[in-house]
């Protein structure tokens, strides 16, 4: 018996996805020292694939050739995006990595826009991202920066491919099959890096929570949202991520926001709300 999907409007779906990802980030921070970046990414993507397979049970035999052509690169970009981002935050601060990664979604937003108002929301969101970035850090790891930029390019591909596959394939099925191919790409890195050899029952339990909060739940919610939102609007909404990360740090880690960071949160929230209000159906 398959679970009946819950019908969530696109805007709440994106916001719930953001909250879920930020909760999962706290768990990932605890796993990183024990199993490394590749091991954490493998655990996240691999368990997510197993959970989604159990819930949606897609019939692979019924997937058409056109669907395969989109869902395979969608899954590979999804998996690679996560691994590359984890490799990035091994070398540079998370705030800077997230900011650099957002170049990808913002490029999608600008590229797909034809109205002046859309460019205004993108510029406002970009201003918020610039304000929140720790540009003053010295001794910046160039490889970490390149990894973050590559993760951004993969994120842009994920947005574009996700928007296309959502039109010809059920959301849950697309995410499940995509996650399966993502795990096929990423898990070998975790095995070769010996990160998974350090697993304990406690770490595995944290991995399940990480998979649910960071992959299975948000990717499913995002796929639902992509069915109804333009790619550029989705991209700007996702720019809430660095703002949400700062707010979560203030609430859970007692990290106080600077004046510039408060401005960044305001800019990004206004841009996200404005793009949603002014976007075409």
N, C-alpha and C positions, 0 to 999 in steps of 0.2 A: 504494500500500500504506500503510495507516494504522498509526501507531505504537500498540502495545498499552499501555494505561495501566498505570502502576505502582500497586499497591494499598498505600497508606500509611494506617495507623491515624490516627484524627482528632487525637489529642494530638500525635504527632510531626509531623503535617502542619502544625498551627498553629505549633509551635516552629520548624520549618524555614522557614515563611513569614516569621516574625519575623526570623530570622537573615538571610534573603535581602533583606528590606526594609532592614535596617540596613546591609548591605554596599552596596546600591544608593544609600543616602543619602550615603555617602562619595563616590561618583562624581558624584551630583547637585551636591554642594558645589563640585566642580571645574568643572562646566558652568555654574553660575549666573552667575558674572561675565561669561562670554562671550556667552550667548544669553538671559539673563533668565529670569524665572519662567514666563511664558507659553511661551517657546520651549522650555524644559526640559520642561514638562508636555506640550507637543505632541510633542516627540521621544519622550518616554517612552511616551505612550499610542498614538501613531501607529505606532511600530515594534513595540510589543507586539501591536497588532491584526494587523499583517502577519505576524509570527511565528506567532501563534495560528491565523491563516487557513491558513498553509502546513502546520501540524502537524495540525489537526483537520478542515479542509476541510468545514465544515458545509453541509448542503443546505438553503438558505434556503427552498426551495419546500415542504419538508416541515414547516416550523414552523407550528404551529396558531395560530388567533386568540388562544386563551387564553395560549399561550406568548409571543406578540408583546406582549400587554398587560402582561406582567411583565418580559420581557427588555429592552424599550426603556427604561422608567424605571430599571431596574437599571443599564443601561449609562450612561445620562445621569448618574445619581447618582455612579457610579464615576468618570467623567471629570471632572465638576464638583468632586468632592471633592478630587481631586489638584490641579487648577488653583487652587482657593480656598486650599488649604493652602500651596502655594508662594507665593501672594500674601501670605499671613499671615507666613511666615518671612522675607519681604523686609523686614518692618516690626518684628517682635518676635523675641526669642530663640526658638530651636527648642524648647528645653525647656518654655518657657511655652506655646508654640503647641500642642505635643503634649499637654500637660496639659489645656489648655482644650478641645482636640478630643475628649478622652476623656469629656467630659460626655455626648456622644451615646451611645457604647456603654454607659456606666454607666446612663444613663436606660433603655435597652433592658433591661438586666439587672434593674433595680428593677421596671420595669413588668411584666415577664414572670414575676416571682417570686411564689410563694405560701407559701413556707416561711421560718421564722425564720432557719434556718441560711444560706439564700441571701442574706438581707439582711446577715448578719454578714460573709460573704465580700466582698460589695460594699463595705461600710463599711471593711473592712480594706484593700482595694485602693484605695479613695478616700483613705484616710489616707496610703498610700504615695505616691500621686500628689501630694497636698498637700505632703508633705515634700520631694519632688524638685523642686518648682516654684520658680523664682527670683522669689518674690513681692516681693523687696526692690528690684527695678529701678525707677529713677525715669524720669520722662518717657516713660511707656508710650504707644505709639501706639494710639489707640482703634480706628482702622480695622483695624489688625492683629489686635486682640482680637476684633473683630466677624467678621473673616474666619475666625479660628480656631474661633469658636463655630459659624459657618455650616458649616465643614468637618465639625465634630462632628455637626451635624444631618444632613448628607449621609451621613456614615459610619453613623449609626443607620439611615437609609433603606437603605443598601447591605446592612447586616446582615439587616434584616427581609425585603427583597426577595430577597436571595440565598438565604435559608432557604426562601422560597416557591418560587422558580424551580428550586431544586435538587431539589424533589419531583416536578416534571413535565418536566424537561429534563436531558439528560446534562450533567455538570459542564463538560467541555471545550468542548462546543458552546455552553453558556450563557455562559461567560466570553468565548469568541471573539466571539459576536454582540454581547454587551454591550460589549466593548472596541471593536468596530467603531462602534457608536453613540456611545461615549464620545469616540472620535477625531474623529468628524464634528462633535461639539460643540466640542472643544478646539483642534484644529489651526488653524481659522481665526483664533483669537486669537494663535497663534504667528506666523502669516503677517502679520496686520495689525500686530503689534508689531515686525516686522522682525527678530525674534530668529533665525529660521531662515535669514535672509540671510547670517548670519555663520558658517554651517556650513563646516567643513573636514573632510577625510577622517578626521583624528584625532578631532575632536569627534563625527563620525558614528559612529565605532567605539565611543567611550565611550557614545554614545546607545544603541547596540545592547546593550551590557552593562547599562546602566541599565534598559532596557526588560525585559530578562530577569530581573534581580534584583529590581527594584522593582514590576513589574506582572505580567508573564506567568507567572512561577513562583509568586509568593506568592498571586495571585488564584486560580490553578488549585488550589493546595493548600487555600486557604480554602474554596473551593466544595466540595471533597471533604469537609472537616471539617464543613461546615454540614449535610451530609446526615445526619450521625450525632450531632451535638451540639445541645442546645437553644440558642436564640439568646442566652439570658442567660449560659450557660456559655462560649460562644464569646466574648462580650463581655468577660468577666472574664479569660479567657486572653489576649486581645489587650492587656490592660493591662500585659503584660510589655514592651510596646514602650518606654516611657520608661526602665524598668530596663535593658533590653538596650542602649539608646542610651548610658546612663551607663557600662555595662561596656565597650562597644566603644570609647568615648572613652578609658577608662583603659588599655585594651590597645594601641590603635593610635595614640592621640594623647598618651599619658602624662598625661592629666588625672586627678588624684587625686580620689577620692570623699571628700566630707565625711562627718561622722558621721550627719547627717540623711539624706544620700543612701544610705548603707549601710543605715540603717533602712528607707528607702523600698524598696530592692531586696528586703530580707527580707520586708517586709509584702506586697508585690505577688506574690512567688513563693509565699508561704504561701497567699494568697488564691486564686491560680490553681490550685495543687495541690489545695487543699481543695475548691474548687468542682468540680473534675474528679472527685475521689474521692466526693463526696456527691451528685453529680448523678444523676438517674434515667436509665435507658437510653433 
